[in-house]
Amino acid sequence: MDKNYEHKQEQYFSNIRKELLDLIPNENRNGTLLEIGAGSGDTLVYAKNNNYAKKVYGIDLCALPNSSQKSNDIEEFLYGNIEEMDLPFKNDTFDVIVCGDVLEHLVDPHEAIEKIKKLLKPQGVLITSIPNIREWHVLVQIVLYGSFKYSDEGILDRTHLRFFCKKDIEQLFIDSNMQILQNISALTVKGKGLKLINIVTLKIFEEFLTTQYYTVSRKR
């Protein structure tokens, strides 16, 4: 396991990202899917068995014993740093590429998108989730307590190298010549209490209540 991730709890790598799979457009389902930062492989197995994709591939930094990484449902599972490794896939291969909480861990997210998008079919989609540093808990910690204190997970995860607000996320994809189809708050799919507050306040405070944004984009 990569030394920077040795302290992570097992559950950090093993949740099914159904909320990201649900963002796959109907026309991109039942095709070929690559998940970068695939963790235990559970999301890939779920995608294969629930008609999100016919073929699934995964990449992660870490090999996890007794996980779904070796599942027969997964066509191929690779290990390595996406920024450094030579990907063994041809251009225009995938209908969907999923990067759930990945780009903020990279040295150069823009270059990573440039590398990844070549693997997408012309109408393929890139689906990402990126933490929002403007969320109110983070602002309170920094502004009121004067501490940029890292933790083992969350927005100030100690393995995060880049930080984004909503506008920064949108600019990242614009600069990468990607067409943004959706950029939505995590409040739309989880967090019932905050979701209600967001609706009642007419989304005025959405950027302060949102822990992350989900973005669906495709090549221009």
Summary of the structure (lengths in Angstrom):
residues: 220
radius of gyration: 17.1
end to end distance: 36.6
largest distance: 50.5
contacts: 684
relative contact order: 0.15
helix: 32%
strand: 25%
